[in-house]
Amino acid sequence: MTRRLLPVPVPGVRTRVTLNIGGCGPYAHIVADFEPPGPGGGALELISIVPKRRLPKAMLPALREGLLEGLGGVAAAVLVTDGSFDDVSSWDLGYRMAGREAGRAALIGAGLLPPEEAGTLRWTTWPGRPRTRPKRRPRSYG
């Protein structure tokens, strides 16, 4: 069985989740480079070079879960190059959300999802992100 691989690198994916639920979080911030996996690499190779004071290792399992979901079975190597957290507002949910959006952004950047999908990503940017126009609401008359 052949597994699907990320075909090209997608560097500089930036995700900052800032969702206000009752006055706080979840908050998550990552910057990552996505690349095709190395020979014999698994579904997801995740490496963080961010110091623990900026992105605690305890957040990486939730980030991994989100990346796996966002990549939808496409194998990739992910290098987290920057990130941050907040003592009060950061918890697993925020990093799962960040990982899911970052994974989808990598698929769009690599041409595996249509460019229009970029409009569904609320917190993520990357070099070459397609410009999307917000959908217009129908006018209500009356």
Rosetta blueprint (number, residue, H / E / L):
1 M L
2 T L
3 R L
4 R L
5 L E
6 L L
7 P L
8 V L
9 P L
10 V E
11 P E
12 G E
13 V E
14 R E
15 T E
16 R E
17 V E
18 T E
19 L L
20 N L
21 I E
22 G L
23 G L
24 C E
25 G L
26 P L
27 Y E
28 A E
29 H E
30 I E
31 V E
32 A E
33 D E
34 F E
35 E E
36 P L
37 P L
38 G L
39 P L
40 G L
41 G L
42 G L
43 A L
44 L E
45 E E
46 L E
47 I E
48 S E
49 I L
50 V L
51 P L
52 K L
53 R L
54 R L
55 L L
56 P L
57 K H
58 A H
59 M H
60 L H
61 P H
62 A H
63 L H
64 R H
65 E H
66 G H
67 L H
68 L H
69 E H
70 G H
71 L H
72 G L
73 G L
74 V L
75 A E
76 A E
77 A E
78 V E
79 L E
80 V E
81 T E
82 D E
83 G E
84 S E
85 F L
86 D L
87 D L
88 V L
89 S L
90 S L
91 W L
92 D H
93 L H
94 G H
95 Y H
96 R H
97 M H
98 A H
99 G H
100 R H
101 E H
102 A H
103 G H
104 R H
105 A H
106 A H
107 L H
108 I H
109 G H
110 A L
111 G L
112 L L
113 L L
114 P L
115 P H
116 E H
117 E H
118 A H
119 G H
120 T H
121 L L
122 R L
123 W L
124 T E
125 T E
126 W L
127 P L
128 G L
129 R L
130 P L
131 R L
132 T L
133 R L
134 P L
135 K L
136 R L
137 R L
138 P L
139 R L
140 S L
141 Y L
142 G L
